[in-house]
Amino acid sequence: MCSVGGLRVTLHIMTLRLLILGLLIWLIWRWLYRPRRTTTTPTEPSLQNMVRCARCGLHVPERDAVSKAGRFYCSAQHQLEDGQ
Ligand SMILES: [Zn+2]
């Protein structure tokens, strides 16, 4: 009985060691393959193609602008208002 209990404890320690080892490997792996942070901001306003709202004249990035029939608008609201 005593030896069985001892074996169980040994197995428990082994499992714990494996868990710690796995955690360490995971931490090292994460540290090695961590995403590299770029110092430059992804959305540089000066680098973006700016368009002028046909309704209010506000300059907005082209990807944020609402375009219709070759005209750009700062919002869907201004696009609707211009159509009226
Ligand atoms: Zn507008």
PDB file of the backbone (N, CA, C, O) and the ligand in Angstrom, with CONECT records:
HET     ZN  A 101       1
ATOM      1  N   MET A   1       0.835  -1.223   0.000  1.00  0.00           N
ATOM      2  CA  MET A   1       0.000   0.000   0.000  1.00  0.00           C
ATOM      3  C   MET A   1       0.860   1.259   0.000  1.00  0.00           C
ATOM      4  O   MET A   1       0.587   2.253  -0.674  1.00  0.00           O
ATOM      5  N   CYS A   2       1.923   1.147   0.807  1.00  0.00           N
ATOM      6  CA  CYS A   2       2.787   2.315   0.955  1.00  0.00           C
ATOM      7  C   CYS A   2       3.534   2.626  -0.348  1.00  0.00           C
ATOM      8  O   CYS A   2       3.713   3.787  -0.718  1.00  0.00           O
ATOM      9  N   SER A   3       3.963   1.560  -1.029  1.00  0.00           N
ATOM     10  CA  SER A   3       4.711   1.749  -2.286  1.00  0.00           C
ATOM     11  C   SER A   3       3.814   2.313  -3.388  1.00  0.00           C
ATOM     12  O   SER A   3       4.254   3.108  -4.218  1.00  0.00           O
ATOM     13  N   VAL A   4       2.540   1.884  -3.379  1.00  0.00           N
ATOM     14  CA  VAL A   4       1.568   2.369  -4.376  1.00  0.00           C
ATOM     15  C   VAL A   4       1.350   3.873  -4.183  1.00  0.00           C
ATOM     16  O   VAL A   4       1.294   4.653  -5.133  1.00  0.00           O
ATOM     17  N   GLY A   5       1.231   4.235  -2.899  1.00  0.00           N
ATOM     18  CA  GLY A   5       1.054   5.658  -2.573  1.00  0.00           C
ATOM     19  C   GLY A   5       2.253   6.477  -3.011  1.00  0.00           C
ATOM     20  O   GLY A   5       2.114   7.587  -3.523  1.00  0.00           O
ATOM     21  N   GLY A   6       3.444   5.905  -2.799  1.00  0.00           N
ATOM     22  CA  GLY A   6       4.684   6.591  -3.199  1.00  0.00           C
ATOM     23  C   GLY A   6       4.764   6.760  -4.696  1.00  0.00           C
ATOM     24  O   GLY A   6       5.216   7.790  -5.194  1.00  0.00           O
ATOM     25  N   LEU A   7       4.319   5.737  -5.416  1.00  0.00           N
ATOM     26  CA  LEU A   7       4.319   5.784  -6.887  1.00  0.00           C
ATOM     27  C   LEU A   7       3.384   6.879  -7.390  1.00  0.00           C
ATOM     28  O   LEU A   7       3.677   7.587  -8.353  1.00  0.00           O
ATOM     29  N   ARG A   8       2.259   6.991  -6.709  1.00  0.00           N
ATOM     30  CA  ARG A   8       1.271   8.009  -7.086  1.00  0.00           C
ATOM     31  C   ARG A   8       1.844   9.412  -6.925  1.00  0.00           C
ATOM     32  O   ARG A   8       1.641  10.287  -7.767  1.00  0.00           O
ATOM     33  N   VAL A   9       2.560   9.603  -5.830  1.00  0.00           N
ATOM     34  CA  VAL A   9       3.175  10.907  -5.552  1.00  0.00           C
ATOM     35  C   VAL A   9       4.228  11.212  -6.608  1.00  0.00           C
ATOM     36  O   VAL A   9       4.316  12.330  -7.116  1.00  0.00           O
ATOM     37  N   THR A  10       5.045  10.172  -6.935  1.00  0.00           N
ATOM     38  CA  THR A  10       6.083  10.336  -7.965  1.00  0.00           C
ATOM     39  C   THR A  10       5.455  10.721  -9.301  1.00  0.00           C
ATOM     40  O   THR A  10       5.940  11.616  -9.993  1.00  0.00           O
ATOM     41  N   LEU A  11       4.373  10.035  -9.652  1.00  0.00           N
ATOM     42  CA  LEU A  11       3.666  10.334 -10.906  1.00  0.00           C
ATOM     43  C   LEU A  11       3.124  11.757 -10.898  1.00  0.00           C
ATOM     44  O   LEU A  11       3.154  12.464 -11.905  1.00  0.00           O
ATOM     45  N   HIS A  12       2.624  12.158  -9.721  1.00  0.00           N
ATOM     46  CA  HIS A  12       2.071  13.494  -9.563  1.00  0.00           C
ATOM     47  C   HIS A  12       3.138  14.553  -9.767  1.00  0.00           C
ATOM     48  O   HIS A  12       2.913  15.563 -10.434  1.00  0.00           O
ATOM     49  N   ILE A  13       4.312  14.307  -9.180  1.00  0.00           N
ATOM     50  CA  ILE A  13       5.440  15.239  -9.321  1.00  0.00           C
ATOM     51  C   ILE A  13       5.905  15.297 -10.773  1.00  0.00           C
ATOM     52  O   ILE A  13       6.233  16.362 -11.296  1.00  0.00           O
ATOM     53  N   MET A  14       5.925  14.118 -11.416  1.00  0.00           N
ATOM     54  CA  MET A  14       6.336  14.053 -12.827  1.00  0.00           C
ATOM     55  C   MET A  14       5.386  14.859 -13.709  1.00  0.00           C
ATOM     56  O   MET A  14       5.812  15.582 -14.609  1.00  0.00           O
ATOM     57  N   THR A  15       4.103  14.718 -13.434  1.00  0.00           N
ATOM     58  CA  THR A  15       3.096  15.463 -14.193  1.00  0.00           C
ATOM     59  C   THR A  15       3.278  16.957 -13.983  1.00  0.00           C
ATOM     60  O   THR A  15       3.194  17.748 -14.922  1.00  0.00           O
ATOM     61  N   LEU A  16       3.528  17.323 -12.748  1.00  0.00           N
ATOM     62  CA  LEU A  16       3.749  18.729 -12.393  1.00  0.00           C
ATOM     63  C   LEU A  16       4.985  19.272 -13.102  1.00  0.00           C
ATOM     64  O   LEU A  16       4.983  20.393 -13.611  1.00  0.00           O
ATOM     65  N   ARG A  17       6.045  18.454 -13.128  1.00  0.00           N
ATOM     66  CA  ARG A  17       7.292  18.850 -13.797  1.00  0.00           C
ATOM     67  C   ARG A  17       7.059  19.037 -15.289  1.00  0.00           C
ATOM     68  O   ARG A  17       7.565  19.981 -15.897  1.00  0.00           O
ATOM     69  N   LEU A  18       6.289  18.128 -15.867  1.00  0.00           N
ATOM     70  CA  LEU A  18       5.967  18.213 -17.306  1.00  0.00           C
ATOM     71  C   LEU A  18       5.181  19.484 -17.606  1.00  0.00           C
ATOM     72  O   LEU A  18       5.393  20.151 -18.619  1.00  0.00           O
ATOM     73  N   LEU A  19       4.270  19.795 -16.693  1.00  0.00           N
ATOM     74  CA  LEU A  19       3.457  20.998 -16.855  1.00  0.00           C
ATOM     75  C   LEU A  19       4.323  22.250 -16.815  1.00  0.00           C
ATOM     76  O   LEU A  19       4.168  23.161 -17.628  1.00  0.00           O
ATOM     77  N   ILE A  20       5.250  22.274 -15.835  1.00  0.00           N
ATOM     78  CA  ILE A  20       6.153  23.417 -15.693  1.00  0.00           C
ATOM     79  C   ILE A  20       7.069  23.527 -16.911  1.00  0.00           C
ATOM     80  O   ILE A  20       7.325  24.617 -17.421  1.00  0.00           O
ATOM     81  N   LEU A  21       7.556  22.367 -17.362  1.00  0.00           N
ATOM     82  CA  LEU A  21       8.429  22.317 -18.541  1.00  0.00           C
ATOM     83  C   LEU A  21       7.683  22.830 -19.781  1.00  0.00           C
ATOM     84  O   LEU A  21       8.214  23.605 -20.576  1.00  0.00           O
ATOM     85  N   GLY A  22       6.462  22.378 -19.913  1.00  0.00           N
ATOM     86  CA  GLY A  22       5.626  22.810 -21.029  1.00  0.00           C
ATOM     87  C   GLY A  22       5.374  24.308 -20.997  1.00  0.00           C
ATOM     88  O   GLY A  22       5.389  24.986 -22.024  1.00  0.00           O
ATOM     89  N   LEU A  23       5.144  24.801 -19.794  1.00  0.00           N
ATOM     90  CA  LEU A  23       4.906  26.232 -19.604  1.00  0.00           C
ATOM     91  C   LEU A  23       6.145  27.041 -19.969  1.00  0.00           C
ATOM     92  O   LEU A  23       6.054  28.094 -20.601  1.00  0.00           O
ATOM     93  N   LEU A  24       7.298  26.533 -19.563  1.00  0.00           N
ATOM     94  CA  LEU A  24       8.567  27.192 -19.872  1.00  0.00           C
ATOM     95  C   LEU A  24       8.818  27.223 -21.373  1.00  0.00           C
ATOM     96  O   LEU A  24       9.217  28.247 -21.929  1.00  0.00           O
ATOM     97  N   ILE A  25       8.576  26.079 -22.023  1.00  0.00           N
ATOM     98  CA  ILE A  25       8.759  25.979 -23.484  1.00  0.00           C
ATOM     99  C   ILE A  25       7.820  26.963 -24.181  1.00  0.00           C
ATOM    100  O   ILE A  25       8.195  27.652 -25.130  1.00  0.00           O
ATOM    101  N   TRP A  26       6.587  27.001 -23.676  1.00  0.00           N
ATOM    102  CA  TRP A  26       5.585  27.899 -24.259  1.00  0.00           C
ATOM    103  C   TRP A  26       6.013  29.360 -24.108  1.00  0.00           C
ATOM    104  O   TRP A  26       5.873  30.152 -25.040  1.00  0.00           O
ATOM    105  N   LEU A  27       6.539  29.712 -22.924  1.00  0.00           N
ATOM    106  CA  LEU A  27       6.992  31.078 -22.659  1.00  0.00           C
ATOM    107  C   LEU A  27       8.162  31.460 -23.563  1.00  0.00           C
ATOM    108  O   LEU A  27       8.202  32.558 -24.118  1.00  0.00           O
ATOM    109  N   ILE A  28       9.127  30.523 -23.700  1.00  0.00           N
ATOM    110  CA  ILE A  28      10.291  30.770 -24.567  1.00  0.00           C
ATOM    111  C   ILE A  28       9.848  30.921 -26.010  1.00  0.00           C
ATOM    112  O   ILE A  28      10.296  31.811 -26.731  1.00  0.00           O
ATOM    113  N   TRP A  29       8.952  30.025 -26.411  1.00  0.00           N
ATOM    114  CA  TRP A  29       8.406  30.043 -27.770  1.00  0.00           C
ATOM    115  C   TRP A  29       7.708  31.378 -28.058  1.00  0.00           C
ATOM    116  O   TRP A  29       7.886  31.983 -29.115  1.00  0.00           O
ATOM    117  N   ARG A  30       6.928  31.801 -27.102  1.00  0.00           N
ATOM    118  CA  ARG A  30       6.194  33.062 -27.245  1.00  0.00           C
ATOM    119  C   ARG A  30       7.141  34.252 -27.316  1.00  0.00           C
ATOM    120  O   ARG A  30       6.931  35.204 -28.067  1.00  0.00           O
ATOM    121  N   TRP A  31       8.200  34.162 -26.499  1.00  0.00           N
ATOM    122  CA  TRP A  31       9.180  35.247 -26.457  1.00  0.00           C
ATOM    123  C   TRP A  31       9.952  35.332 -27.768  1.00  0.00           C
ATOM    124  O   TRP A  31      10.261  36.425 -28.243  1.00  0.00           O
ATOM    125  N   LEU A  32      10.266  34.162 -28.357  1.00  0.00           N
ATOM    126  CA  LEU A  32      11.023  34.110 -29.609  1.00  0.00           C
ATOM    127  C   LEU A  32      10.184  34.544 -30.799  1.00  0.00           C
ATOM    128  O   LEU A  32      10.664  35.244 -31.691  1.00  0.00           O
ATOM    129  N   TYR A  33       8.946  34.130 -30.804  1.00  0.00           N
ATOM    130  CA  TYR A  33       8.085  34.410 -31.942  1.00  0.00           C
ATOM    131  C   TYR A  33       7.044  35.494 -31.646  1.00  0.00           C
ATOM    132  O   TYR A  33       5.953  35.510 -32.216  1.00  0.00           O
ATOM    133  N   ARG A  34       7.416  36.391 -30.744  1.00  0.00           N
ATOM    134  CA  ARG A  34       6.494  37.486 -30.422  1.00  0.00           C
ATOM    135  C   ARG A  34       6.374  38.432 -31.621  1.00  0.00           C
ATOM    136  O   ARG A  34       7.344  38.633 -32.353  1.00  0.00           O
ATOM    137  N   PRO A  35       5.200  39.005 -31.820  1.00  0.00           N
ATOM    138  CA  PRO A  35       5.035  39.898 -32.963  1.00  0.00           C
ATOM    139  C   PRO A  35       5.879  41.157 -32.804  1.00  0.00           C
ATOM    140  O   PRO A  35       5.875  41.801 -31.755  1.00  0.00           O
ATOM    141  N   ARG A  36       6.582  41.481 -33.840  1.00  0.00           N
ATOM    142  CA  ARG A  36       7.448  42.659 -33.805  1.00  0.00           C
ATOM    143  C   ARG A  36       6.599  43.925 -33.966  1.00  0.00           C
ATOM    144  O   ARG A  36       5.844  44.094 -34.923  1.00  0.00           O
ATOM    145  N   ARG A  37       6.771  44.800 -32.971  1.00  0.00           N
ATOM    146  CA  ARG A  37       5.998  46.038 -32.997  1.00  0.00           C
ATOM    147  C   ARG A  37       6.739  47.088 -33.808  1.00  0.00           C
ATOM    148  O   ARG A  37       7.909  47.379 -33.557  1.00  0.00           O
ATOM    149  N   THR A  38       6.058  47.634 -34.754  1.00  0.00           N
ATOM    150  CA  THR A  38       6.655  48.681 -35.572  1.00  0.00           C
ATOM    151  C   THR A  38       6.461  50.026 -34.890  1.00  0.00           C
ATOM    152  O   THR A  38       5.419  50.307 -34.296  1.00  0.00           O
ATOM    153  N   THR A  39       7.497  50.846 -34.996  1.00  0.00           N
ATOM    154  CA  THR A  39       7.463  52.153 -34.329  1.00  0.00           C
ATOM    155  C   THR A  39       6.549  53.134 -35.062  1.00  0.00           C
ATOM    156  O   THR A  39       6.007  54.063 -34.464  1.00  0.00           O
ATOM    157  N   THR A  40       6.389  52.911 -36.359  1.00  0.00           N
ATOM    158  CA  THR A  40       5.550  53.823 -37.135  1.00  0.00           C
ATOM    159  C   THR A  40       4.077  53.456 -36.960  1.00  0.00           C
ATOM    160  O   THR A  40       3.722  52.278 -36.907  1.00  0.00           O
ATOM    161  N   THR A  41       3.253  54.443 -36.873  1.00  0.00           N
ATOM    162  CA  THR A  41       1.819  54.220 -36.715  1.00  0.00           C
ATOM    163  C   THR A  41       1.241  53.706 -38.032  1.00  0.00           C
ATOM    164  O   THR A  41       1.593  54.224 -39.092  1.00  0.00           O
ATOM    165  N   PRO A  42       0.377  52.716 -37.993  1.00  0.00           N
ATOM    166  CA  PRO A  42      -0.156  52.142 -39.234  1.00  0.00           C
ATOM    167  C   PRO A  42      -0.985  53.105 -40.069  1.00  0.00           C
ATOM    168  O   PRO A  42      -0.992  53.034 -41.298  1.00  0.00           O
ATOM    169  N   THR A  43      -1.672  53.994 -39.395  1.00  0.00           N
ATOM    170  CA  THR A  43      -2.504  54.949 -40.130  1.00  0.00           C
ATOM    171  C   THR A  43      -1.884  56.346 -40.048  1.00  0.00           C
ATOM    172  O   THR A  43      -2.216  57.142 -39.169  1.00  0.00           O
ATOM    173  N   GLU A  44      -0.995  56.614 -40.968  1.00  0.00           N
ATOM    174  CA  GLU A  44      -0.352  57.925 -41.051  1.00  0.00           C
ATOM    175  C   GLU A  44      -1.254  58.839 -41.882  1.00  0.00           C
ATOM    176  O   GLU A  44      -1.433  58.591 -43.074  1.00  0.00           O
ATOM    177  N   PRO A  45      -1.817  59.870 -41.296  1.00  0.00           N
ATOM    178  CA  PRO A  45      -2.758  60.707 -42.047  1.00  0.00           C
ATOM    179  C   PRO A  45      -2.156  61.333 -43.309  1.00  0.00           C
ATOM    180  O   PRO A  45      -2.833  61.473 -44.327  1.00  0.00           O
ATOM    181  N   SER A  46      -0.874  61.708 -43.228  1.00  0.00           N
ATOM    182  CA  SER A  46      -0.236  62.372 -44.370  1.00  0.00           C
ATOM    183  C   SER A  46      -0.019  61.416 -45.542  1.00  0.00           C
ATOM    184  O   SER A  46       0.043  61.847 -46.693  1.00  0.00           O
ATOM    185  N   LEU A  47       0.094  60.130 -45.250  1.00  0.00           N
ATOM    186  CA  LEU A  47       0.335  59.137 -46.298  1.00  0.00           C
ATOM    187  C   LEU A  47      -0.958  58.672 -46.966  1.00  0.00           C
ATOM    188  O   LEU A  47      -0.928  58.064 -48.036  1.00  0.00           O
ATOM    189  N   GLN A  48      -2.084  58.962 -46.330  1.00  0.00           N
ATOM    190  CA  GLN A  48      -3.350  58.511 -46.877  1.00  0.00           C
ATOM    191  C   GLN A  48      -3.852  59.467 -47.955  1.00  0.00           C
ATOM    192  O   GLN A  48      -3.588  60.669 -47.938  1.00  0.00           O
ATOM    193  N   ASN A  49      -4.570  58.886 -48.871  1.00  0.00           N
ATOM    194  CA  ASN A  49      -5.162  59.677 -49.938  1.00  0.00           C
ATOM    195  C   ASN A  49      -6.407  60.378 -49.394  1.00  0.00           C
ATOM    196  O   ASN A  49      -7.421  59.744 -49.103  1.00  0.00           O
ATOM    197  N   MET A  50      -6.302  61.684 -49.267  1.00  0.00           N
ATOM    198  CA  MET A  50      -7.404  62.454 -48.695  1.00  0.00           C
ATOM    199  C   MET A  50      -8.348  62.919 -49.803  1.00  0.00           C
ATOM    200  O   MET A  50      -7.926  63.335 -50.882  1.00  0.00           O
ATOM    201  N   VAL A  51      -9.624  62.834 -49.494  1.00  0.00           N
ATOM    202  CA  VAL A  51     -10.636  63.297 -50.439  1.00  0.00           C
ATOM    203  C   VAL A  51     -11.515  64.341 -49.742  1.00  0.00           C
ATOM    204  O   VAL A  51     -11.634  64.370 -48.517  1.00  0.00           O
ATOM    205  N   ARG A  52     -12.114  65.181 -50.559  1.00  0.00           N
ATOM    206  CA  ARG A  52     -12.916  66.281 -50.023  1.00  0.00           C
ATOM    207  C   ARG A  52     -14.396  65.936 -50.124  1.00  0.00           C
ATOM    208  O   ARG A  52     -14.870  65.456 -51.153  1.00  0.00           O
ATOM    209  N   CYS A  53     -15.108  66.190 -49.042  1.00  0.00           N
ATOM    210  CA  CYS A  53     -16.544  65.942 -49.028  1.00  0.00           C
ATOM    211  C   CYS A  53     -17.227  66.944 -49.949  1.00  0.00           C
ATOM    212  O   CYS A  53     -17.029  68.153 -49.827  1.00  0.00           O
ATOM    213  N   ALA A  54     -18.027  66.431 -50.867  1.00  0.00           N
ATOM    214  CA  ALA A  54     -18.712  67.279 -51.840  1.00  0.00           C
ATOM    215  C   ALA A  54     -19.817  68.114 -51.184  1.00  0.00           C
ATOM    216  O   ALA A  54     -20.323  69.068 -51.775  1.00  0.00           O
ATOM    217  N   ARG A  55     -20.173  67.746 -49.979  1.00  0.00           N
ATOM    218  CA  ARG A  55     -21.262  68.436 -49.281  1.00  0.00           C
ATOM    219  C   ARG A  55     -20.745  69.544 -48.370  1.00  0.00           C
ATOM    220  O   ARG A  55     -21.172  70.693 -48.482  1.00  0.00           O
ATOM    221  N   CYS A  56     -19.825  69.200 -47.465  1.00  0.00           N
ATOM    222  CA  CYS A  56     -19.364  70.172 -46.488  1.00  0.00           C
ATOM    223  C   CYS A  56     -17.909  70.599 -46.680  1.00  0.00           C
ATOM    224  O   CYS A  56     -17.446  71.522 -46.010  1.00  0.00           O
ATOM    225  N   GLY A  57     -17.187  69.941 -47.581  1.00  0.00           N
ATOM    226  CA  GLY A  57     -15.809  70.321 -47.862  1.00  0.00           C
ATOM    227  C   GLY A  57     -14.791  69.754 -46.892  1.00  0.00           C
ATOM    228  O   GLY A  57     -13.616  70.116 -46.946  1.00  0.00           O
ATOM    229  N   LEU A  58     -15.213  68.889 -46.025  1.00  0.00           N
ATOM    230  CA  LEU A  58     -14.323  68.271 -45.039  1.00  0.00           C
ATOM    231  C   LEU A  58     -13.415  67.256 -45.720  1.00  0.00           C
ATOM    232  O   LEU A  58     -13.855  66.480 -46.568  1.00  0.00           O
ATOM    233  N   HIS A  59     -12.145  67.273 -45.335  1.00  0.00           N
ATOM    234  CA  HIS A  59     -11.194  66.320 -45.899  1.00  0.00           C
ATOM    235  C   HIS A  59     -11.170  65.050 -45.062  1.00  0.00           C
ATOM    236  O   HIS A  59     -10.915  65.088 -43.858  1.00  0.00           O
ATOM    237  N   VAL A  60     -11.436  63.938 -45.708  1.00  0.00           N
ATOM    238  CA  VAL A  60     -11.468  62.636 -45.031  1.00  0.00           C
ATOM    239  C   VAL A  60     -10.602  61.636 -45.803  1.00  0.00           C
ATOM    240  O   VAL A  60     -10.456  61.765 -47.019  1.00  0.00           O
ATOM    241  N   PRO A  61     -10.027  60.643 -45.117  1.00  0.00           N
ATOM    242  CA  PRO A  61      -9.276  59.597 -45.836  1.00  0.00           C
ATOM    243  C   PRO A  61     -10.184  58.866 -46.819  1.00  0.00           C
ATOM    244  O   PRO A  61     -11.355  58.616 -46.533  1.00  0.00           O
ATOM    245  N   GLU A  62      -9.629  58.530 -47.975  1.00  0.00           N
ATOM    246  CA  GLU A  62     -10.445  57.920 -49.030  1.00  0.00           C
ATOM    247  C   GLU A  62     -11.151  56.651 -48.578  1.00  0.00           C
ATOM    248  O   GLU A  62     -12.286  56.384 -48.974  1.00  0.00           O
ATOM    249  N   ARG A  63     -10.458  55.862 -47.734  1.00  0.00           N
ATOM    250  CA  ARG A  63     -11.058  54.595 -47.294  1.00  0.00           C
ATOM    251  C   ARG A  63     -12.216  54.812 -46.320  1.00  0.00           C
ATOM    252  O   ARG A  63     -13.073  53.941 -46.168  1.00  0.00           O
ATOM    253  N   ASP A  64     -12.243  55.977 -45.658  1.00  0.00           N
ATOM    254  CA  ASP A  64     -13.335  56.290 -44.738  1.00  0.00           C
ATOM    255  C   ASP A  64     -14.463  57.059 -45.429  1.00  0.00           C
ATOM    256  O   ASP A  64     -15.555  57.207 -44.880  1.00  0.00           O
ATOM    257  N   ALA A  65     -14.186  57.539 -46.621  1.00  0.00           N
ATOM    258  CA  ALA A  65     -15.164  58.355 -47.328  1.00  0.00           C
ATOM    259  C   ALA A  65     -16.228  57.505 -48.019  1.00  0.00           C
ATOM    260  O   ALA A  65     -16.015  56.336 -48.341  1.00  0.00           O
ATOM    261  N   VAL A  66     -17.369  58.131 -48.231  1.00  0.00           N
ATOM    262  CA  VAL A  66     -18.463  57.480 -48.957  1.00  0.00           C
ATOM    263  C   VAL A  66     -18.424  58.043 -50.371  1.00  0.00           C
ATOM    264  O   VAL A  66     -18.519  59.255 -50.568  1.00  0.00           O
ATOM    265  N   SER A  67     -18.285  57.165 -51.347  1.00  0.00           N
ATOM    266  CA  SER A  67     -18.194  57.636 -52.727  1.00  0.00           C
ATOM    267  C   SER A  67     -19.427  57.231 -53.525  1.00  0.00           C
ATOM    268  O   SER A  67     -19.990  56.149 -53.357  1.00  0.00           O
ATOM    269  N   LYS A  68     -19.813  58.146 -54.393  1.00  0.00           N
ATOM    270  CA  LYS A  68     -20.966  57.882 -55.257  1.00  0.00           C
ATOM    271  C   LYS A  68     -20.806  58.714 -56.519  1.00  0.00           C
ATOM    272  O   LYS A  68     -20.678  59.937 -56.456  1.00  0.00           O
ATOM    273  N   ALA A  69     -20.814  58.053 -57.649  1.00  0.00           N
ATOM    274  CA  ALA A  69     -20.704  58.671 -58.971  1.00  0.00           C
ATOM    275  C   ALA A  69     -19.484  59.594 -59.059  1.00  0.00           C
ATOM    276  O   ALA A  69     -19.566  60.703 -59.587  1.00  0.00           O
ATOM    277  N   GLY A  70     -18.365  59.119 -58.539  1.00  0.00           N
ATOM    278  CA  GLY A  70     -17.113  59.868 -58.615  1.00  0.00           C
ATOM    279  C   GLY A  70     -16.991  61.009 -57.623  1.00  0.00           C
ATOM    280  O   GLY A  70     -16.008  61.749 -57.649  1.00  0.00           O
ATOM    281  N   ARG A  71     -17.970  61.162 -56.753  1.00  0.00           N
ATOM    282  CA  ARG A  71     -17.950  62.200 -55.726  1.00  0.00           C
ATOM    283  C   ARG A  71     -17.773  61.546 -54.360  1.00  0.00           C
ATOM    284  O   ARG A  71     -18.257  60.442 -54.110  1.00  0.00           O
ATOM    285  N   PHE A  72     -17.077  62.248 -53.499  1.00  0.00           N
ATOM    286  CA  PHE A  72     -16.794  61.706 -52.170  1.00  0.00           C
ATOM    287  C   PHE A  72     -17.514  62.509 -51.089  1.00  0.00           C
ATOM    288  O   PHE A  72     -17.710  63.719 -51.206  1.00  0.00           O
ATOM    289  N   TYR A  73     -17.894  61.806 -50.051  1.00  0.00           N
ATOM    290  CA  TYR A  73     -18.591  62.421 -48.925  1.00  0.00           C
ATOM    291  C   TYR A  73     -17.990  61.928 -47.614  1.00  0.00           C
ATOM    292  O   TYR A  73     -17.481  60.810 -47.535  1.00  0.00           O
ATOM    293  N   CYS A  74     -18.055  62.766 -46.593  1.00  0.00           N
ATOM    294  CA  CYS A  74     -17.488  62.402 -45.297  1.00  0.00           C
ATOM    295  C   CYS A  74     -18.345  61.367 -44.586  1.00  0.00           C
ATOM    296  O   CYS A  74     -17.845  60.593 -43.769  1.00  0.00           O
ATOM    297  N   SER A  75     -19.633  61.353 -44.896  1.00  0.00           N
ATOM    298  CA  SER A  75     -20.550  60.397 -44.276  1.00  0.00           C
ATOM    299  C   SER A  75     -21.688  60.055 -45.222  1.00  0.00           C
ATOM    300  O   SER A  75     -21.913  60.732 -46.226  1.00  0.00           O
ATOM    301  N   ALA A  76     -22.396  58.995 -44.882  1.00  0.00           N
ATOM    302  CA  ALA A  76     -23.550  58.566 -45.693  1.00  0.00           C
ATOM    303  C   ALA A  76     -24.653  59.631 -45.636  1.00  0.00           C
ATOM    304  O   ALA A  76     -25.420  59.804 -46.583  1.00  0.00           O
ATOM    305  N   GLN A  77     -24.709  60.328 -44.517  1.00  0.00           N
ATOM    306  CA  GLN A  77     -25.701  61.382 -44.327  1.00  0.00           C
ATOM    307  C   GLN A  77     -25.509  62.510 -45.356  1.00  0.00           C
ATOM    308  O   GLN A  77     -26.467  62.988 -45.963  1.00  0.00           O
ATOM    309  N   HIS A  78     -24.250  62.915 -45.531  1.00  0.00           N
ATOM    310  CA  HIS A  78     -23.949  63.983 -46.502  1.00  0.00           C
ATOM    311  C   HIS A  78     -24.139  63.511 -47.926  1.00  0.00           C
ATOM    312  O   HIS A  78     -24.492  64.298 -48.803  1.00  0.00           O
ATOM    313  N   GLN A  79     -23.907  62.222 -48.163  1.00  0.00           N
ATOM    314  CA  GLN A  79     -24.132  61.662 -49.492  1.00  0.00           C
ATOM    315  C   GLN A  79     -25.622  61.739 -49.826  1.00  0.00           C
ATOM    316  O   GLN A  79     -25.996  62.062 -50.954  1.00  0.00           O
ATOM    317  N   LEU A  80     -26.464  61.444 -48.847  1.00  0.00           N
ATOM    318  CA  LEU A  80     -27.925  61.492 -49.034  1.00  0.00           C
ATOM    319  C   LEU A  80     -28.402  62.923 -49.207  1.00  0.00           C
ATOM    320  O   LEU A  80     -29.250  63.210 -50.052  1.00  0.00           O
ATOM    321  N   GLU A  81     -27.847  63.818 -48.397  1.00  0.00           N
ATOM    322  CA  GLU A  81     -28.237  65.221 -48.450  1.00  0.00           C
ATOM    323  C   GLU A  81     -27.868  65.866 -49.786  1.00  0.00           C
ATOM    324  O   GLU A  81     -28.602  66.708 -50.304  1.00  0.00           O
ATOM    325  N   ASP A  82     -26.717  65.459 -50.339  1.00  0.00           N
ATOM    326  CA  ASP A  82     -26.262  66.022 -51.619  1.00  0.00           C
ATOM    327  C   ASP A  82     -27.119  65.549 -52.780  1.00  0.00           C
ATOM    328  O   ASP A  82     -27.278  66.254 -53.777  1.00  0.00           O
ATOM    329  N   GLY A  83     -27.669  64.352 -52.644  1.00  0.00           N
ATOM    330  CA  GLY A  83     -28.493  63.780 -53.692  1.00  0.00           C
ATOM    331  C   GLY A  83     -29.860  64.436 -53.787  1.00  0.00           C
ATOM    332  O   GLY A  83     -30.518  64.362 -54.824  1.00  0.00           O
ATOM    333  N   GLN A  84     -30.284  65.074 -52.711  1.00  0.00           N
ATOM    334  CA  GLN A  84     -31.617  65.686 -52.681  1.00  0.00           C
ATOM    335  C   GLN A  84     -31.669  66.999 -53.477  1.00  0.00           C
ATOM    336  O   GLN A  84     -32.719  67.636 -53.549  1.00  0.00           O
TER     337      GLN A  84
HETATM  338 ZN    ZN A 101     -19.545  66.202 -45.286  1.00  0.00          ZN2+
END
